[in-house]
Amino acid sequence: MKVQIVSKTGAGSTSPIVVNTNTSPCNIGFGVVVDGTVDYTVQHTFDDPATGFTTWFSHPTIAGQSTNKDGNYAFPVTGIRLTVNSGGGTATLNLVQAGIA
């Protein structure tokens, strides 16, 4: 997978990045870069993001953050999004999944 990038300015969530669940192992690395003042959380789902009816779970260590952070998913999920909880700055999520060209 090429690096996928989503950004959010102000409160709200990005559209989900759909994960290819046909790879094994499903390893995903990501980093969030902050510009300005924001409080953000990286979230994932096990539901089909295309349906719009999804339950989102916060990443165990990248929740309520306000500085540049990186993390990973070592287990399969179906979608990942970035949620800006508060602030007027911009948060940018860069995500890459192993095994996808």
DSSP file (Angstrom, degrees, kcal/mol; ACC not computed):
  #  RESIDUE AA STRUCTURE BP1 BP2  ACC     N-H-->O    O-->H-N    N-H-->O    O-->H-N    TCO  KAPPA ALPHA  PHI   PSI    X-CA   Y-CA   Z-CA
    1    1 A M              0   0    0      0, 0.0    99,-0.2     0, 0.0    96,-0.1   0.000 360.0 360.0 360.0 132.3    0.0    0.0    0.0
    2    2 A K        -     0   0    0      1,-0.1    95,-0.2    94,-0.1     2,-0.2  -0.335 360.0 -77.7 -66.0 161.3    1.3    3.4   -0.8
    3    3 A V        -     0   0    0     93,-0.1     2,-0.4    91,-0.1    93,-0.2  -0.455  50.0-150.8 -61.5 129.8    1.3    5.8    2.1
    4    4 A Q  E     -A   95   0A   0     91,-3.0    91,-2.7    -2,-0.2     2,-0.4  -0.894  11.9-164.7-106.6 138.0   -2.2    7.1    2.6
    5    5 A I  E     +A   94   0A   0     -2,-0.4     2,-0.3    89,-0.2    89,-0.2  -0.978  13.4 171.7-129.3 130.8   -2.7   10.5    4.1
    6    6 A V  E     -A   93   0A   0     87,-2.0    87,-3.1    -2,-0.4     2,-0.3  -0.988  10.7-165.5-133.0 146.7   -5.7   12.2    5.6
    7    7 A S  E     -A   92   0A   0     -2,-0.3     2,-0.4    85,-0.2    85,-0.2  -0.935   5.1-165.6-130.3 153.4   -5.9   15.5    7.4
    8    8 A K  E     -A   91   0A   0     83,-2.3    83,-2.3    -2,-0.3     2,-0.5  -0.978   2.8-165.2-141.5 127.5   -8.5   17.2    9.6
    9    9 A T  E     -A   90   0A   0     -2,-0.4    81,-0.2    81,-0.2    80,-0.1  -0.951  66.0  -2.5-109.8 128.4   -8.6   20.9   10.7
   10   10 A G  S    S-     0   0    0     79,-1.8    74,-0.2    -2,-0.5    78,-0.1  -0.087 111.6 -28.9  77.7 174.6  -10.9   21.7   13.6
   11   11 A A  S    S+     0   0    0     76,-0.2     2,-0.2    74,-0.1    74,-0.2  -0.289  95.6  65.5 -67.3 143.9  -13.1   19.2   15.4
   12   12 A G  E    S-D   84   0B   0     72,-2.4    72,-3.2    -4,-0.1     2,-0.3  -0.776  74.3 -76.7 136.5-178.4  -14.5   16.2   13.6
   13   13 A S  E     -D   83   0B   0     70,-0.2    70,-0.2    -2,-0.2     2,-0.1  -0.865  31.6-125.4-119.0 149.8  -13.4   12.9   12.0
   14   14 A T        -     0   0    0     68,-2.4    -6,-0.1    -2,-0.3     3,-0.1  -0.364  43.1 -87.6 -77.7 166.4  -11.8   12.1    8.7
   15   15 A S        -     0   0    0      1,-0.1    67,-0.2    -2,-0.1    -1,-0.1  -0.491  60.5 -95.0 -65.3 149.2  -13.3    9.6    6.2
   16   16 A P        -     0   0    0      0, 0.0     2,-0.6     0, 0.0    65,-0.2  -0.392  24.7-130.1 -72.0 146.5  -12.0    6.2    7.1
   17   17 A I  E     -E   80   0B   0     63,-3.4    63,-1.9    -2,-0.1     2,-0.4  -0.870  28.9-132.3 -88.2 121.5   -8.9    4.6    5.4
   18   18 A V  E     -E   79   0B   0     -2,-0.6     2,-0.3    61,-0.2    61,-0.2  -0.635  18.1-142.0 -81.3 130.4  -10.1    1.2    4.3
   19   19 A V        -     0   0    0     59,-2.2     2,-0.9    -2,-0.4    -1,-0.0  -0.707  14.2-120.8 -94.4 140.5   -7.6   -1.5    5.3
   20   20 A N    >   -     0   0    0     -2,-0.3     3,-0.8     1,-0.2    57,-0.1  -0.724  26.9-174.3 -79.6 108.6   -6.8   -4.5    3.0
   21   21 A T  T 3   +     0   0    0     -2,-0.9    -1,-0.2     1,-0.2     5,-0.1   0.393  69.1  80.7 -87.3   3.9   -7.7   -7.5    5.2
   22   22 A N  T 3  S+     0   0    0      3,-0.0     2,-0.3     2,-0.0    -1,-0.2   0.341  74.1  93.2 -91.2   7.1   -6.4  -10.0    2.6
   23   23 A T  S <  S-     0   0    0     -3,-0.8     3,-0.1    75,-0.0    76,-0.1  -0.743  72.2-125.0-100.1 149.8   -2.8   -9.6    3.7
   24   24 A S  S    S+     0   0    0     -2,-0.3     2,-0.1     1,-0.3    -3,-0.0  -0.959  93.7  25.1-142.6 122.3   -1.1  -11.7    6.3
   25   25 A P  S    S-     0   0    0      0, 0.0     2,-1.2     0, 0.0    -1,-0.3   0.580  85.5-144.3 -78.6 162.0    0.2  -10.6    8.6
   26   26 A C        +     0   0    0     48,-0.2     2,-0.5    -2,-0.1    73,-0.1  -0.726  31.9 167.5 -93.9  88.4   -1.8   -7.4    8.8
   27   27 A N        +     0   0    0     -2,-1.2    71,-2.9    71,-0.2     2,-0.4  -0.909   8.6 180.0-108.8 127.3    0.8   -4.9    9.9
   28   28 A I  E     -CB  73  97A   0     45,-2.3    45,-2.6    -2,-0.5     2,-0.4  -0.991   7.3-168.6-130.4 126.9    0.0   -1.2    9.8
   29   29 A G  E     +CB  72  96A   0     67,-2.6    67,-2.6    -2,-0.4     2,-0.3  -0.873  13.6 173.1-110.1 148.5    2.3    1.7   10.8
   30   30 A F  E     -CB  71  95A   0     41,-2.3    41,-2.4    -2,-0.4     2,-0.3  -0.988  17.5-162.8-150.9 159.5    1.2    5.3   11.2
   31   31 A G  E     -CB  70  94A   0     63,-2.2    63,-2.9    -2,-0.3     2,-0.5  -0.992  10.3-149.2-140.5 146.7    2.2    8.7   12.3
   32   32 A V  E     -CB  69  93A   0     37,-3.3    37,-1.6    -2,-0.3     2,-0.5  -0.977   9.6-162.6-119.1 128.5    0.3   11.8   13.2
   33   33 A V  E     - B   0  92A   0     59,-2.5    59,-2.5    -2,-0.5     2,-0.4  -0.935   9.1-151.4-112.1 131.4    1.8   15.2   12.6
   34   34 A V  E     - B   0  91A   0     -2,-0.5     2,-0.5    57,-0.2    57,-0.2  -0.846  12.4-173.6-107.2 136.1    0.2   18.2   14.4
   35   35 A D  E     - B   0  90A   0     55,-2.9    55,-2.9    -2,-0.4     2,-0.3  -0.962  66.6 -16.3-126.0 112.2    0.2   21.8   13.1
   36   36 A G  S    S-     0   0    0     -2,-0.5     2,-0.6    53,-0.2    -2,-0.0  -0.664 112.5 -27.6  94.2-153.6   -1.1   24.3   15.6
   37   37 A T  S    S+     0   0    0     -2,-0.3    52,-2.2     2,-0.0    51,-0.6  -0.899  75.1 142.1-108.5 114.0   -3.2   23.4   18.7
   38   38 A V  E     -F   87   0B   0     -2,-0.6     2,-0.5    28,-0.3    49,-0.2  -0.985  39.6-148.5-144.7 155.3   -5.3   20.2   18.5
   39   39 A D  E     +F   86   0B   0     47,-2.4    46,-2.8    -2,-0.3    47,-1.3  -0.998  36.9 173.4-119.9 122.3   -6.3   17.3   20.6
   40   40 A Y  E     -FG  84  65B   0     25,-2.8    25,-2.5    -2,-0.5    24,-0.4  -0.843  24.8-158.9-134.6 164.6   -6.7   14.1   18.5
   41   41 A T  E     -F   83   0B   0     42,-2.5    42,-2.9    -2,-0.3     2,-0.5  -0.995  16.4-138.2-141.9 136.6   -7.4   10.4   18.6
   42   42 A V  E     -F   82   0B   0     20,-2.6    17,-3.1    -2,-0.3     2,-0.3  -0.844  31.3-171.3 -92.0 132.9   -6.6    7.6   16.1
   43   43 A Q  E     -FH  81  58B   0     38,-2.6    38,-2.4    -2,-0.5     2,-0.3  -0.889  11.4-165.3-127.9 155.7   -9.6    5.2   15.9
   44   44 A H  E     -FH  80  57B   0     13,-2.6    13,-3.0    -2,-0.3     2,-0.3  -0.921   3.5-156.5-135.5 162.0  -10.2    1.8   14.2
   45   45 A T  E     -F   79   0B   0     34,-1.9    33,-2.6    -2,-0.3    34,-1.2  -0.945  19.9-156.5-135.5 157.9  -13.2   -0.3   13.4
   46   46 A F  S    S+     0   0    0      9,-0.5     2,-0.1    -2,-0.3    10,-0.1   0.363  75.4  88.1-108.2  -2.4  -13.9   -4.0   12.8
   47   47 A D  S    S-     0   0    0      8,-0.4    -2,-0.1     1,-0.1    31,-0.1  -0.385  97.9 -84.2 -88.2 170.6  -17.1   -3.2   10.8
   48   48 A D    >   -     0   0    0      5,-0.2     3,-1.6     1,-0.2     4,-0.5  -0.692  36.0-153.6 -75.7 113.0  -17.3   -2.5    7.1
   49   49 A P  G >  S+     0   0    0      0, 0.0     3,-0.7     0, 0.0    -1,-0.2   0.747  88.4  67.9 -62.3 -22.2  -16.5    1.3    6.8
   50   50 A A  G 3  S+     0   0    0      1,-0.2     4,-0.0     2,-0.1    -2,-0.0   0.724  90.0  63.0 -70.8 -20.6  -18.5    1.5    3.6
   51   51 A T  G <  S-     0   0    0     -3,-1.6    -1,-0.2     2,-0.1     3,-0.1   0.784  94.3-138.0 -76.4 -25.7  -21.8    0.9    5.4
   52   52 A G  S <  S+     0   0    0     -3,-0.7     2,-0.8    -4,-0.5    -2,-0.1   0.327  78.9 101.0  83.3  -9.8  -21.6    4.0    7.5
   53   53 A F        +     0   0    0     -5,-0.3     2,-0.3     2,-0.0    -5,-0.2  -0.746  53.5 143.5-108.2  82.3  -22.8    2.0   10.5
   54   54 A T        -     0   0    0     -2,-0.8     2,-0.5    -7,-0.1    -9,-0.0  -0.895  48.4-136.7-125.5 149.8  -19.6    1.4   12.4
   55   55 A T        -     0   0    0     -2,-0.3    -9,-0.5     2,-0.0     2,-0.4  -0.929  27.3-150.8-101.4 125.3  -18.4    1.2   16.0
   56   56 A W        -     0   0    0     -2,-0.5     2,-0.4   -11,-0.1   -11,-0.2  -0.804   8.2-162.8-103.1 138.3  -15.1    3.0   16.4
   57   57 A F  E     -H   44   0B   0    -13,-3.0   -13,-2.6    -2,-0.4     2,-0.2  -0.953  21.7-121.0-118.0 136.8  -12.5    2.1   19.1
   58   58 A S  E     -H   43   0B   0     -2,-0.4   -15,-0.2   -15,-0.2     5,-0.1  -0.534  33.5-103.7 -76.7 141.5   -9.8    4.4   20.2
   59   59 A H        -     0   0    0    -17,-3.1   -17,-0.1     3,-0.4    -1,-0.1  -0.378  33.1-120.8 -58.9 140.8   -6.2    3.3   19.7
   60   60 A P  S    S+     0   0    0      0, 0.0     3,-0.2     0, 0.0    -1,-0.1   0.756 104.0  18.0 -63.4 -25.1   -4.8    2.2   23.1
   61   61 A T  S    S+     0   0    0      1,-0.1     2,-0.5   -19,-0.1    -2,-0.1   0.553 115.7  65.4-121.8 -11.4   -1.9    4.7   23.2
   62   62 A I  S    S+     0   0    0    -20,-0.2   -20,-2.6     3,-0.0    -3,-0.4  -0.505  74.0 114.0-112.6  63.2   -2.8    7.4   20.6
   63   63 A A  S    S+     0   0    0     -2,-0.5   -22,-0.2   -22,-0.2   -20,-0.0  -0.997  77.8   7.6-132.2 135.4   -5.9    8.9   22.2
   64   64 A G  S    S+     0   0    0    -24,-0.4     2,-0.2    -2,-0.4   -23,-0.2   0.864  89.8 156.1  64.7  37.1   -6.3   12.4   23.5
   65   65 A Q  B     -G   40   0B   0    -25,-2.5   -25,-2.8    -3,-0.1    -1,-0.2  -0.580  32.1-177.6 -96.5 157.7   -2.9   13.4   22.1
   66   66 A S        +     0   0    0    -27,-0.2   -28,-0.3    -2,-0.2     2,-0.3   0.329  64.0  58.1-134.8   3.4   -1.7   16.9   21.2
   67   67 A T  S    S-     0   0    0    -27,-0.1   -27,-0.1   -30,-0.1   -35,-0.1  -0.804  99.7 -67.6-128.0 171.2    1.8   16.3   19.8
   68   68 A N        +     0   0    0     -2,-0.3     2,-0.3   -34,-0.2   -35,-0.2  -0.369  62.6 169.7 -58.7 133.6    3.3   14.3   16.9
   69   69 A K  E     -C   32   0A   0    -37,-1.6   -37,-3.3    -2,-0.1     2,-0.3  -0.964  21.9-155.7-143.3 157.8    3.0   10.6   17.7
   70   70 A D  E     +C   31   0A   0     -2,-0.3     2,-0.3   -39,-0.3   -39,-0.2  -0.942  21.5 150.0-132.2 160.9    3.5    7.3   15.9
   71   71 A G  E     -C   30   0A   0    -41,-2.4   -41,-2.3    -2,-0.3     2,-0.3  -0.899  23.8-132.3-165.0-169.7    2.0    3.9   16.4
   72   72 A N  E     -C   29   0A   0     -2,-0.3     2,-0.5   -43,-0.2   -43,-0.2  -0.980  11.3-133.1-155.3 165.0    1.0    0.6   14.8
   73   73 A Y  E     +C   28   0A   0    -45,-2.6   -45,-2.3    -2,-0.3     4,-0.1  -0.992  17.4 177.7-121.3 119.3   -1.7   -2.0   14.4
   74   74 A A        +     0   0    0     -2,-0.5   -48,-0.2   -47,-0.2   -47,-0.1   0.260  68.6  61.4-102.4   8.6   -0.4   -5.6   14.7
   75   75 A F  S    S-     0   0    0    -50,-0.1     2,-0.2   -47,-0.1   -47,-0.1  -0.941  97.1 -90.1-132.5 154.3   -3.8   -7.1   14.3
   76   76 A P        +     0   0    0      0, 0.0     2,-0.3     0, 0.0    -2,-0.1  -0.434  45.2 167.9 -72.4 134.7   -6.4   -6.8   11.5
   77   77 A V        -     0   0    0     -2,-0.2   -31,-0.2    -4,-0.1     3,-0.1  -0.875  32.9-137.0-130.3 165.9   -8.9   -4.0   11.4
   78   78 A T  S    S+     0   0    0    -33,-2.6   -59,-2.2     1,-0.3     2,-0.3   0.703  80.0  10.7-100.3 -21.9  -11.1   -2.9    8.6
   79   79 A G  E     -EF  18  45B   0    -34,-1.2   -34,-1.9   -61,-0.2     2,-0.4  -0.995  54.5-161.7-156.9 151.7  -10.8    0.9    8.8
   80   80 A I  E     +EF  17  44B   0    -63,-1.9   -63,-3.4    -2,-0.3     2,-0.3  -0.996  15.7 174.2-134.9 138.4   -8.8    3.6   10.5
   81   81 A R  E     - F   0  43B   0    -38,-2.4   -38,-2.6    -2,-0.4     2,-0.5  -0.920  27.2-125.1-139.0 166.7   -9.7    7.3   10.9
   82   82 A L  E     - F   0  42B   0     -2,-0.3   -68,-2.4   -67,-0.2     2,-0.5  -0.958  22.0-164.8-113.3 128.5   -8.4   10.4   12.6
   83   83 A T  E     -DF  13  41B   0    -42,-2.9   -42,-2.5    -2,-0.5     2,-0.7  -0.966  10.0-152.8-117.3 124.4  -10.6   12.3   15.0
   84   84 A V  E     -DF  12  40B   0    -72,-3.2   -72,-2.4    -2,-0.5   -44,-0.3  -0.865  10.2-172.5 -92.5 116.0   -9.8   15.8   16.1
   85   85 A N  E     -     0   0B   0    -46,-2.8     2,-0.3    -2,-0.7   -45,-0.2   0.853  62.8 -20.9 -78.4 -37.0  -11.5   16.2   19.5
   86   86 A S  E    S+ F   0  39B   0    -47,-1.3   -47,-2.4   -76,-0.1    -1,-0.3  -0.981  87.1  74.2-164.9 165.1  -10.8   19.9   19.9
   87   87 A G  E     - F   0  38B   0     -2,-0.3   -76,-0.2   -49,-0.2   -49,-0.2  -0.203  64.9-105.6 107.2 162.7   -8.6   22.8   18.7
   88   88 A G  S    S+     0   0    0    -51,-0.6   -50,-0.2   -78,-0.1    -1,-0.1   0.390  85.3  90.9-106.1   1.2   -8.2   24.9   15.7
   89   89 A G  S    S-     0   0    0    -52,-2.2   -79,-1.8    -3,-0.1     2,-0.4  -0.009  76.9 -99.8 -84.1-166.9   -5.1   23.4   14.2
   90   90 A T  E     -AB   9  35A   0    -55,-2.9   -55,-2.9   -81,-0.2     2,-0.4  -0.954  22.4-163.0-122.1 137.2   -4.6   20.6   11.8
   91   91 A A  E     -AB   8  34A   0    -83,-2.3   -83,-2.3    -2,-0.4     2,-0.5  -0.970   9.4-161.3-115.7 136.0   -3.7   16.9   12.4
   92   92 A T  E     -AB   7  33A   0    -59,-2.5   -59,-2.5    -2,-0.4     2,-0.5  -0.977   3.5-155.0-122.6 126.3   -2.4   14.8    9.6
   93   93 A L  E     -AB   6  32A   0    -87,-3.1   -87,-2.0    -2,-0.5     2,-0.5  -0.889   6.4-169.3-102.3 122.0   -2.4   10.9    9.6
   94   94 A N  E     -AB   5  31A   0    -63,-2.9   -63,-2.2    -2,-0.5     2,-0.4  -0.961  14.5-179.6-109.5 125.4    0.1    9.1    7.5
   95   95 A L  E     -AB   4  30A   0    -91,-2.7   -91,-3.0    -2,-0.5     2,-0.4  -0.977  13.1-179.2-133.0 137.7   -0.6    5.4    7.3
   96   96 A V  E     - B   0  29A   0    -67,-2.6   -67,-2.6    -2,-0.4     2,-0.5  -1.000  13.4-151.9-137.1 137.2    1.2    2.5    5.5
   97   97 A Q  E >   - B   0  28A   0     -2,-0.4     3,-1.0   -95,-0.2   -69,-0.2  -0.916  23.5-121.4-109.4 130.5    0.2   -1.2    5.4
   98   98 A A  T 3  S+     0   0    0    -71,-2.9   -71,-0.2    -2,-0.5     3,-0.1  -0.305  89.6  27.8 -67.1 149.8    2.9   -3.9    5.0
   99   99 A G  T 3  S+     0   0    0      1,-0.2     2,-0.5   -73,-0.1    -1,-0.2   0.455  91.3 108.5  84.3   1.1    2.7   -6.3    2.1
  100  100 A I    <         0   0    0     -3,-1.0    -1,-0.2   -99,-0.2    -3,-0.1  -0.955 360.0 360.0-115.9 124.0    0.8   -4.0   -0.3
  101  101 A A              0   0    0     -2,-0.5    -1,-0.1    -3,-0.1    -3,-0.0   0.445 360.0 360.0 -87.4 360.0    2.6   -2.6   -3.3
